Amino acid sequence: MTDTLPLPLPVVSAELQSRLRTRRSAPAQALAAPGPSDAELTQILEIGARTPDHGKLSPWRLVVMGPRSRAEVAEQLSGLAERRSLPPKAQAVLAKLTAAPITVLVISSPVPNDKVPVWEQELSAGAVCMNLEHAANAFGYSASWITDWYSFDTEATALFGVRPGERIAGFIHMGTLAQPPLERPRPDLAAIVTRLD
Ligand SMILES: Cc1cc2nc3c(=O)[nH]c(=O)nc-3n(C[C@H](O)[C@H](O)[C@H](O)COP(=O)(O)O)c2cc1C
């Protein structure tokens, strides 16, 4: 049996519209306590996993990282950057990895399938990232979607438990900002939208 679900609210939600129109990522390094409680995080994860996914493959997995696990990996990443003689910025960006009270690492984990290309499965992982941001916002937290160099380096991704064939879609850092974020320029719709009818 298929469960039925409510239709979208018949009454337009001005508050939801306003929130979506003004939503903004946080500077990751400025995210501080409080972050979501365990109970809130469970609901945020449920919302994140409620994401369109062609073929019901769930081609992604989520790793919840508190401050300790991130600090440990950041130390190893720092050593890796030093061994590789990476530019100083590679060390500096590690502050974005460690600052927030809680982080959800979204790993794209494509499932072999004749009908659903890997590209679509990876897009779905990106959608999970965005849903997690919206969910964190819905519980009153700010969030930031970060990748940085360690998301694209095999030795680095292995430190986060990323397996062969998987890729990091993003680190979704969640917490609270002391200052509201600044707006940033938004695309001119005329430049990106084509209306055919
Ligand atoms: C896939 C993806 C990867 C990103 N990686 C980084 C990153 O490595 N470093 C960074 O400072 N910001 C990163 N960002 C955040 C963007 O630079 C920027 O803050 C964000 O897109 C702002 O969007 P908003 O104002 O609509 O919230 C990333 C964003 C996305 C979507």
PDBQT file of the ligand as one rigid body, heavy atoms in Angstrom, charges set to zero:
ROOT
HETATM    1  C1  LIG A 201      29.499  22.564  -4.078  1.00  0.00    +0.000 C 
HETATM    2  C2  LIG A 201      29.944  23.740  -3.253  1.00  0.00    +0.000 A 
HETATM    3  C3  LIG A 201      31.234  23.772  -2.776  1.00  0.00    +0.000 A 
HETATM    4  C4  LIG A 201      31.678  24.847  -2.010  1.00  0.00    +0.000 A 
HETATM    5  N1  LIG A 201      32.959  24.842  -1.561  1.00  0.00    +0.000 NA
HETATM    6  C5  LIG A 201      33.406  25.890  -0.856  1.00  0.00    +0.000 A 
HETATM    7  C6  LIG A 201      34.749  25.928  -0.418  1.00  0.00    +0.000 A 
HETATM    8  O1  LIG A 201      35.519  25.006  -0.664  1.00  0.00    +0.000 OA
HETATM    9  N2  LIG A 201      35.159  26.998   0.283  1.00  0.00    +0.000 N 
HETATM   10  C7  LIG A 201      34.315  28.032   0.570  1.00  0.00    +0.000 A 
HETATM   11  O2  LIG A 201      34.735  28.988   1.221  1.00  0.00    +0.000 OA
HETATM   12  N3  LIG A 201      33.039  28.041   0.166  1.00  0.00    +0.000 NA
HETATM   13  C8  LIG A 201      32.561  26.984  -0.533  1.00  0.00    +0.000 A 
HETATM   14  N4  LIG A 201      31.266  26.959  -0.942  1.00  0.00    +0.000 N 
HETATM   15  C9  LIG A 201      30.356  28.058  -0.529  1.00  0.00    +0.000 C 
HETATM   16  C10 LIG A 201      30.304  29.156  -1.584  1.00  0.00    +0.000 C 
HETATM   17  O3  LIG A 201      31.576  29.714  -1.737  1.00  0.00    +0.000 OA
HETATM   18  C11 LIG A 201      29.348  30.264  -1.145  1.00  0.00    +0.000 C 
HETATM   19  O4  LIG A 201      29.602  30.651   0.171  1.00  0.00    +0.000 OA
HETATM   20  C12 LIG A 201      27.916  29.819  -1.228  1.00  0.00    +0.000 C 
HETATM   21  O5  LIG A 201      27.662  29.267  -2.490  1.00  0.00    +0.000 OA
HETATM   22  C13 LIG A 201      27.026  31.020  -0.930  1.00  0.00    +0.000 C 
HETATM   23  O6  LIG A 201      25.712  30.695  -1.283  1.00  0.00    +0.000 OA
HETATM   24  P1  LIG A 201      24.465  31.432  -0.631  1.00  0.00    +0.000 P 
HETATM   25  O7  LIG A 201      24.837  32.820  -0.356  1.00  0.00    +0.000 OA
HETATM   26  O8  LIG A 201      23.375  31.266  -1.624  1.00  0.00    +0.000 OA
HETATM   27  O9  LIG A 201      24.153  30.691   0.618  1.00  0.00    +0.000 OA
HETATM   28  C14 LIG A 201      30.803  25.914  -1.721  1.00  0.00    +0.000 A 
HETATM   29  C15 LIG A 201      29.493  25.873  -2.212  1.00  0.00    +0.000 A 
HETATM   30  C16 LIG A 201      29.061  24.799  -2.970  1.00  0.00    +0.000 A 
HETATM   31  C17 LIG A 201      27.644  24.775  -3.483  1.00  0.00    +0.000 C 
ENDROOT
TORSDOF 0
